[in-house]
Amino acid sequence: MEISFEHVSHIYQAGSPFEFRALDDVTFRIPSGSFVAVIGHTGSGKSTLIQHLNGLLKPTDGVIKIGDYEISADKKLKDIMRLREKVGMVFQYPEHQLFEETVEKDILFGPQNFNISDAITKKRLPEILKAVHLPETILSRSPFDLSGGQMRRVAIAGVLLMDPKVLVLDEPTAGLDPRGQKDIMDMFYHIHKQEERTTFLVTHSMEDALKYADYCLIMDHGKLVMEGRPLDVFKEVDALNQVGLDVPEIIEFLNAFKEKFGFAPSYKGQSMEQLAKEMAAALKGGANHE
């Protein structure tokens, strides 16, 4: 689903002594099927922005379009359940929202509240379990007997079972060890590519933005200060530093190499180890450099 923000602002407690402008005249357009990283420090407006995507918040000014659904300051939200069925939200620590006595009941809770038929959910359930790397034997177990990583996958499965067209991920790897972070992000990227969903990822990790996203939104104090393809955005080292952000380590490494030797391999998603081999081969073999 295509998504656009047109001059969107959001003010908390407007007209009170505690008035706070969390979004300030934000405009962007995201084509359907994009993987978007939303980056910025705490208080930059990231979470406020994504909460507008399924109507949890309504803009104070401006217009938001999500497919054929429109949210604006001067119109009452209509058929909000239709929007929320299409926009799946995975919040930080989604496992904290588990409460049913079995994994199966927890996964089915959301779809049942959206009146999705049992026939559809039962048919899709094995596919979803496979997508989140959980065995079917887990369905009869209590979610509270699972590991933290398994509980998070159960919570994610409940969102995916509703087959959202837009998937919003609010720092989905928070609290996981490095291996768990990589596994979860690889899983989300595979789901994104397989289902051609539009995906929003709120993250502090510049590395994840570089590896998985095809578009970046850089937020600072409620304003959209930069946007574009990750490689283009991360070339603007000084501009990122001005809003307190660093470039990904791998880009910093390439920049340092180029400064020392006058050239560097083009980054095309290689690992640090692969780049090191390319650099070693170029230095040893006198490759043709631009």
C-alpha positions in Angstrom: 0.0 0.0 0.0 1.3 3.5 -0.9 1.5 5.8 2.1 1.8 9.6 2.1 2.0 12.3 4.7 1.2 15.9 3.5 2.2 18.7 5.9 1.4 16.5 8.9 1.8 18.0 12.4 0.8 16.6 15.8 0.6 18.5 19.0 0.1 16.8 22.3 -2.1 18.6 24.9 -2.7 21.5 22.5 -3.7 24.8 24.1 -2.4 23.7 27.5 0.8 24.8 29.4 2.2 21.4 28.5 1.6 21.8 24.7 4.3 19.8 22.8 4.7 19.7 19.0 5.8 16.1 18.4 5.5 16.3 14.6 6.2 19.5 12.6 5.0 19.8 9.0 6.1 16.3 7.9 5.7 15.5 4.2 6.8 12.3 2.4 5.5 9.6 0.0 6.3 5.9 0.2 5.6 3.6 -2.7 3.8 0.3 -2.1 6.2 -2.5 -1.2 8.9 -0.3 0.2 11.0 -1.2 3.3 11.4 2.1 5.2 13.7 2.8 8.2 12.6 5.6 10.5 15.6 6.8 12.4 16.2 9.4 15.1 17.0 9.8 18.8 14.5 9.5 21.6 12.1 12.4 21.3 12.6 12.9 17.6 9.0 12.0 16.7 9.5 8.4 15.4 6.9 6.7 17.6 4.4 9.5 17.1 4.8 9.2 13.4 4.1 5.5 13.2 1.1 5.7 15.5 -0.6 7.8 12.8 -0.3 4.9 10.4 -3.2 3.0 12.0 -5.1 5.8 13.5 -3.8 5.4 17.1 -3.1 9.2 16.8 -4.8 11.7 14.5 -2.9 14.6 13.0 -3.4 18.1 14.4 -2.8 19.4 10.9 -2.3 17.8 7.5 -3.5 14.7 5.6 -2.3 11.1 5.7 -3.2 8.6 3.0 -2.8 4.9 3.4 -3.9 3.2 0.2 -7.4 4.5 -0.3 -7.9 5.4 3.4 -7.5 9.1 4.4 -6.9 10.6 7.8 -7.0 14.3 8.3 -7.4 16.8 11.1 -10.8 18.0 10.1 -12.5 14.7 9.4 -13.8 12.1 11.9 -12.1 8.7 11.6 -14.5 6.3 9.8 -14.3 2.5 9.7 -11.1 2.6 11.7 -11.2 -1.2 12.1 -10.7 -1.6 8.4 -7.6 0.5 8.5 -6.2 -1.4 11.6 -6.8 -4.7 9.8 -4.6 -3.5 7.0 -1.8 -2.0 9.2 -0.2 -4.5 11.6 1.7 -3.0 14.5 4.5 -4.8 16.3 5.4 -2.8 19.3 8.5 -3.0 21.5 8.4 -6.2 23.7 5.2 -7.5 22.0 5.5 -10.6 24.2 4.3 -8.5 27.2 0.9 -8.5 25.5 0.5 -12.2 25.7 -2.2 -13.4 28.1 -4.1 -16.5 26.9 -3.7 -20.0 28.3 -2.3 -21.5 25.1 -0.2 -20.2 22.2 -2.9 -21.0 19.7 -5.5 -19.0 21.6 -3.1 -16.0 21.8 -2.3 -16.1 18.1 -6.0 -16.3 17.1 -7.2 -13.6 19.5 -6.5 -10.6 17.2 -8.0 -12.2 14.0 -11.1 -13.2 15.9 -11.6 -9.6 17.2 -11.5 -8.5 13.5 -14.1 -11.1 12.6 -11.8 -13.0 10.4 -13.4 -16.4 9.8 -12.0 -19.5 11.6 -11.7 -21.2 8.2 -9.3 -18.5 7.0 -7.2 -18.4 10.2 -6.9 -22.2 10.4 -5.8 -22.4 6.8 -3.1 -19.6 7.3 -1.9 -20.6 10.7 0.6 -23.3 9.5 2.0 -20.8 7.0 2.5 -18.2 9.6 4.1 -20.5 12.1 6.6 -21.5 9.4 7.2 -17.9 8.6 8.1 -17.1 12.2 10.1 -20.3 12.6 7.8 -22.0 15.2 6.7 -25.7 15.2 3.0 -26.5 15.2 3.6 -28.6 18.3 4.0 -25.3 20.2 0.3 -24.4 19.8 -1.0 -26.4 22.8 1.7 -25.0 25.2 1.3 -22.0 27.5 3.0 -18.9 26.0 4.5 -18.3 29.5 6.5 -21.6 29.3 8.4 -20.4 26.2 11.7 -18.7 25.9 11.7 -14.9 25.4 12.5 -15.2 21.7 9.7 -17.8 21.2 7.2 -15.5 23.0 8.1 -12.7 20.7 7.6 -14.8 17.7 4.2 -15.9 19.0 3.2 -12.3 19.4 4.4 -11.5 15.9 2.5 -14.5 14.5 -0.8 -13.0 15.9 -0.1 -9.8 13.9 0.8 -11.6 10.7 -2.2 -13.9 10.8 -4.4 -10.9 10.0 -2.5 -10.6 6.7 -1.7 -6.8 7.0 -0.7 -5.0 3.9 1.5 -2.6 6.0 3.7 -3.9 8.7 5.0 -1.4 11.3 7.9 -2.5 13.5 8.7 -0.4 16.6 12.3 -1.5 17.5 11.3 -5.2 17.2 14.8 -6.4 18.3 14.8 -4.5 21.7 16.2 -6.7 24.5 17.5 -9.5 22.3 21.1 -10.7 22.1 23.0 -10.0 18.8 22.1 -13.5 17.4 18.5 -13.0 18.3 18.4 -9.5 16.7 19.8 -10.9 13.4 17.4 -13.8 13.4 14.4 -11.6 13.9 15.4 -9.0 11.4 16.2 -11.7 8.7 12.8 -13.1 9.4 11.0 -9.8 8.9 13.0 -9.1 5.7 12.0 -12.5 4.3 8.4 -11.8 5.2 8.6 -8.4 3.6 10.0 -9.7 0.3 7.8 -12.8 0.2 4.5 -10.9 0.8 5.5 -7.6 -0.9 4.3 -5.7 2.1 5.1 -2.1 2.8 7.2 -2.2 6.0 8.1 0.6 8.4 11.0 -0.1 10.8 11.6 2.2 13.7 15.2 1.6 14.8 18.3 3.1 16.4 20.5 0.7 14.4 22.1 2.4 11.4 23.4 -1.0 10.5 19.9 -2.5 10.2 18.7 0.5 8.2 21.6 0.0 5.8 21.2 -3.8 5.5 17.4 -4.1 5.2 15.8 -0.8 4.2 15.5 0.7 0.7 14.4 4.1 2.0 15.2 6.1 5.2 13.4 8.9 7.0 15.6 10.8 9.5 13.7 12.5 12.2 14.9 15.3 14.6 12.7 17.2 17.1 9.6 16.4 15.2 10.9 17.4 11.8 11.8 15.2 8.8 15.4 16.4 8.3 16.6 13.9 5.7 15.1 11.2 3.5 16.3 9.0 0.6 18.0 5.7 -0.2 20.2 4.5 2.7 23.5 4.8 0.7 22.6 8.4 -0.3 21.6 9.4 3.2 24.7 7.9 4.8 27.0 9.8 2.5 25.9 13.0 4.4 28.1 12.4 7.4 28.2 16.0 8.6 24.4 16.4 8.4 23.9 13.1 10.3 26.4 14.2 13.0 24.5 17.5 13.4 21.4 15.5 14.6 23.5 13.3 16.8 23.6 10.2 14.4 26.6 8.3 13.2 27.0 6.5 9.9 27.0 2.7 10.0 30.3 1.1 10.9 30.8 -0.5 7.5 30.3 2.9 5.8 32.7 4.5 8.2 35.2 1.8 7.4 34.9 2.4 3.7 35.3 6.1 4.1 38.4 5.6 6.2 39.9 3.2 3.6 39.2 5.6 0.8 40.8 8.5 2.6 43.9 6.5 3.1 44.2 4.7 -0.2 42.3 7.0 -2.6 39.7 4.4 -3.5 37.3 1.9 -1.9 35.1 -0.9 -3.2 31.4 0.0 -3.9 29.1 -1.2 -1.1 26.6 -3.6 -2.4 25.4 -5.3 0.8 28.7 -7.2 1.4 29.7 -8.2 4.9 32.7 -6.6 6.6 34.6 -9.8 5.9 33.7 -9.8 2.2 34.7 -6.1 1.9 38.0 -6.8 3.6 38.8 -9.5 1.1 37.9 -7.2 -1.8 40.2 -4.5 -0.4 43.0 -7.0 0.1 42.7 -8.3 -3.4 42.6 -4.7 -4.8 45.7 -3.6 -2.9 47.6 -6.8 -3.8 46.6 -7.1 -7.4 46.4 -3.5 -8.5 42.8 -3.6 -9.6 41.4 -0.9 -11.8 39.9 1.7 -9.5 37.7 4.6 -10.3 
